[in-house]
Amino acid sequence: MNFYPLAEKKGIRLLVNTDKFTHRSIVADVDKVARMVLNLLSNALKYTDEGGTVTVTLSDAADGKLQLSVEDTGHGISEEEQSKVFERFFQAKNSEGGTGIGLAIVKANAELHNGTVTVKSQLGKGTTFSILLPCSQELYAENDIIKDDGKNADGKTAAEADAADAAAAESKRAAEDSKPTLLVVDDNHDIREYISNVFAEDYIVLTATNGQEAFDLALKYVPDIVVCDVMMPVMDGVEFCKKLKETTAICHIPVLLLTAKNMEEHKIDGYEHGADSYITKPFSSKLLKVRIENLLRSRKMLGVGSKTDPLENVDNSGLSQADKEFMERLYDIIHNYMSDSDFGVEAIGKHIGLSRVQLYRKVKALTGLSAVDLLRKSRLQKSKTLLEKTSKGIAEIAYEVGFSSPSYFTKCFKDEYEMLPGDVRNK
C-alpha cells in the first residue's frame, strides 16, 4: 500500500531512511513482514497530527539481523500502557476505537521469524516501534522454512487483505472527519440530550454544562459552531461568548445563544459581546437546524481568494476585526518564510501562537483550506509569477519558493495548474 498520498492528505512528512542497511535481501515471509509494516505505519499516521513526521528506518543490527523502525511525532503512549500495547484487544486511552489486535499481530509475526518487537515512547513527543529480524537462513530452524503462497479464501495475500481493510477504515474515518463539529452548552441535561439527538447523525456533537467547561472544550477541539444557553452556573452564556470572541484560536466560531422569552436585555448584551444569533426557548428542531445551517453556510462563503492566488483578493468583509488581523498576520508569515523548505505548519503555529489542531481548524474555517494546502498553493503561485516574469531556471525557482526537490515541485505544479512549469515559459 502506498502511504504517501495518505500522509500528504493529513499534512504529515513521511520519510524512509535505508542509509545504514547493507543487506540486499533477507529470508522472510513477505506477506507477514508487509503486514507488520502496514500495521505500524497505519498507527503512526493515525496518531500523528498535521505537521508531524513519520520516519521508517532500515538498518543493520548485531548478529546478522535487520532492524526496522517506525518513528512518529504523535501523541505518545504512557509508560504504564507501553507494557500492554502488544496484548490482544488492549486499547490505549487514545486508541479512538481501534480493535486492539494490530500490534498483537506485529508481535506474533515478529516471533514467527525468531525476531522481536519493542516500543519506546513519551507522551506528547512520539513513539518508536522497532522490529529485529534474522537476515540469513542459517538463523532459522530447518522446519521454519516453508513454501506458502499466503493467499486467503478470496485469493488475496494477508498484506492485500490488510490493505483493503485499512483503505475501508480510512474511508470511514474520512467521512467522519468531514462532519462539522457542534458544541452544545446547557446546564439542563434534557436540553443537551435533545439537541445532541437532533444533530447526532450529521454532526460530531460535544457537550458542556457551563461556559467554563465549554471554553476549555472549544480551545481543545475548535468546533465549527456553538449552541449555548444564556443562564448557567460558573460562567453564563454571555460571558462565555465574550471570552471566546476575545481568544484568537477560536474567535471565528459562530455562537448561537438560547434565551427565554421576554429577555431582550440578554439579547442586546449577547450581541454586544459577539453572539451571532439567538433562538428563544422553546424552539423547534427544524428552526434550530435551519439557523445553524445558515450560520455555517455564511462562514463557508467567505472562503479564500481566487485560485490564481489564495492570499489575494480574499473577501474579508464578513470577518470580525480579530479574524481580519489574524489573516493578515498569517499572510505575512507565509510570504516571509515560504522560501524555507523546512518551514511548515508547525513553524506557522509557533509564529502565530496556536497549536497544530487550533491552526488547522481555524485556517480551514476561514479559508476552506488546511494550512498545508494554503502554504503549498502560495508557493506554487509565487513560482508561477517567477516563471512568467523572470528568466530563472525551473530548479532555481523550485528551491526559491521552498520545495525540497524540483521533481516534487513539478508534480505539485502540474496537479495545481494542469500544465508543466515549462509550459508557462512556452506560452
Secondary structure, 3 states (H helix, E strand, C coil): CCCHHHHHHHCCEEEEEEEECCCCCCCCCHHHHHHHHHHHHHHHHHCCCCCCEEEEEEEEEHHHEEEEEEEECCCCCCHHHHCCCCCCCCCCCCCCCCCCCHHHHHHHHHHHCCCEEEEEEECCCEEEEEEEEECCHHHCCHHHCCCCCCECCCCCEHHHHHHHHHHHHHHHHHHHHCCCEEEEECCCHHHHHHHHHHHCCCCEEEEECCHHHHHHHHHHHCCCEEEEECCCCCCCHHHHHHHHHCCCCCCCCCEEEEECCCCHHHHHHHHHCCCCEEEECCCCHHHHHHHHHHHHHHHHCCCCCCCCCCCCCCCCCCCCHHHHHHHHHHHHHHHHHCCCCCCCHHHHHHHHCCCHHHHHHHHHHHHCCCHHHHHHHHHHHHHHHHHHHCCCCHHHHHHHCCCCCHHHHHHHHHHHHCCCHHHHHHC
